[in-house]
Amino acid sequence: LACRADGDPPPSTRCTRDGGPPRARGSRAVSRADAGRYVCRASNKHGSAVRSIVVTVECECRGRGG
């Protein structure tokens, strides 16, 4: 999940899941376990801004008889 913000000076950003540690950037496989509430925070010397988003993971599940 990318967290982007504009400001002067440019803010530092981080995105965490449910108050957990920041996740590594880069591509990786997404699973249902990645669903949940994420919080993105941008901050610089003037203050900070916080936004949250709920991520839902849908998949094409291959079951019997389907």
N, C-alpha and C positions, 0 to 999 in steps of 0.2 A: 504494500500500500504506500503510494508516494504521498508525501506531505510537502506542499509547496506554499511559499508565501513571499510577498514583495514588501519591501520597506527600505528606509534609509536611516541608519545603515542596514544592509541586508540581514534579515533575522536568521538565527539558527533554528532548525526545525527537528522535530522528532515525533514519531508515531509509536504508540504503545497499545497493547491489547489488555483491557481490563486492569490497567494500572501496572502491568508487568514491564519487563525490560524491553528496550527497543529491539526490533527484529533486524536481522541482517538484510541488507539490500541485495538485489539480484533476483534472477529468475529461479523458481523452484516449483515443484508440483504443489497444488493446492488441494487440501482435503477438507472434509466436513469439520474436522477438529479446528480449522482456521476460522470458522464462523464465530461471530460475537461482536462485542462493542469495542471499537477502536477510538482512541483519543489522539488528535494531532495538536501539538503545541508549537507555536512560533514565538520566539522572543528576541528582543534586542534591548539596547539601553533605555528605550522609551517605554518598555512594558512587554506584555505578552497577550496573545490571543489563543483561544482554545476552541476547537470544534470537535464534535464526536460524530461517528457514523456507525450504523449497525450493518455488518456484513453478513449476508446469507450465502451459503455455498450450495449450489444445486449440481447434481451430477446425473449422468445417464447410468442408472444402475441396471446391471444385467442380472435378472433373476430367473428362476425356473419358469418355464412355460410362457415367457414373455417375449 
